[in-house]
């Protein structure tokens, strides 16, 4: 298993600066953003597909760095009821798949998206309950008319290009838990799997270890990010919290860097369970901890995970 990083925290440094940071911290991989919601992409897929010289220069920079690209990320909502936004995110997604093929990158990461609840909706409608019946009907319409047709076609496109599609289970989108992840894969095709981010599961009250076991054989990529649920605030208001991320004192949960939501014991068990499930890819550190600077949070995550991966590697060698 290798250690890497999601490039969003280095977006202001440019590609070479981000790669230098990876080398400085001894990382083997980088997950490059290509646009959509995160913006500030270090990898302009549209440009690289059109400009052979730019593509050659891009490849040379990556090769010279010695850092491997673990995945291309285009987190967006290609099912958004705003057709202009949806089409823009669809274009970024397809360009990412085509570029991944040219670069020899095997994984493209995205969200599953969220449509409206009917043809005339202008905003996404994330359904969280079956009653009144309007909600159940809206959910059925979403899957039958929008989700399945779109991702079935994209699954084929990914397969044709030799690429896997890795979705984050994230509230606000139709794939947000283990069951919906498995449903999308079952309905739309085997190129579809998970970009497993335990932080999104913690905040919903799920056990990531149990989820990893259920998703055995279809985990394509992993984000290393933690989450702390505030027991008092969650007891008062539950975990469906829509307060601003900056209101840490009153929120039911906040994202934390690795080890500051759950201790080393969890992260050891998480890495071990991933191995048992057949995953031997990258742990890509994602920093969204509002209580730490990017450098501090990233550095602490690297330190903790490197120790765990080295221990796991030594153990594997001992048992072999």
Steps between C-alpha positions, in 0.01 A plus 500: 500500500627848413460843656379795293307824515202668339646802320236755609707617798789582265295669228661841556848354444452383144583151377877513560452648845250227592735229379787655694286486815431133437871430473574711807265287708607173340171427328482264205175618340285801425130514412457781248186711481367574153224749583128511593421599862853521649617732220868603480585185308870411473412295196310672215359195327337691213825679415715188526265308269524770233867597527751218438794718599337595830421134564860398434628772734249394767613137475863607524439700818327201660770257389783725625336529841486126558151546644225274367149627415263285707181640346340795320227668702207693354263529797181653364130451436452378143132436580424854617158627382672816376586366155784745445674397821428131438647516150811678625558230763425225248763645268759510778417140587535370145818699442641353821426146380659566160806662657534217752528257209778709340689526829459135594302600812248232593257693723278807458328627816165678510177537692193312381313829463150594609215597266190694586191317615315542170540642149430860603726523808775761489697379803628155601269304729678264741233263632555376858160352590228294324192685632296703417477304178627793294853419620486134409361589159770760446770247592362240259486762221859604567641150471285382211510812283831662584749297706489157334486614134782750546743285695431190295620692194799641690590155628526379140704806403738433790533133408571591137787720625636251752411721798318436828254750650537554876214671682510657842209411725403855592175644639330734256547252215308185407795280601562579866521165681598138443161393366475776240861439393425134437174586324672734253757231421232233463277712277765667286809280467821356636726795414326676789638473852586710804743774584476408866503799736432393860430857617169511311390179665596605853283809472199285405552260790634217283793269575761527220644159587164331442456695176845398370410135554173545308679674212773238467608479138370840391716753689705678233657781706506622863499843662666539837289754685354495849186640663405575857137482606431732795298284741315791661403679181410173328286392795318832480454532123605175331762479226309647205669832570475789253681763707791670327827305515652795684258463793707225660379572856136426419529243223419134564812391313809645334765357270834436672840395385589133538524402866308798640154349459596139564822372646777287362317178592223576252743592223699181556180295480388695192824435310500134604137451390572664165783251453273209592247631247767484230578872479868576450475843341546852633398676820446851365508760778226761470528803725176678599570558869386854584688492833843452342698660221550287192869447578436401861210265427669344201824447688327330793307271263818402316679423826225277640424313176863446406558326833198277446589409141859421592380279786253325269769448238742355752226274634410377153864423428533313829195282434586427135 
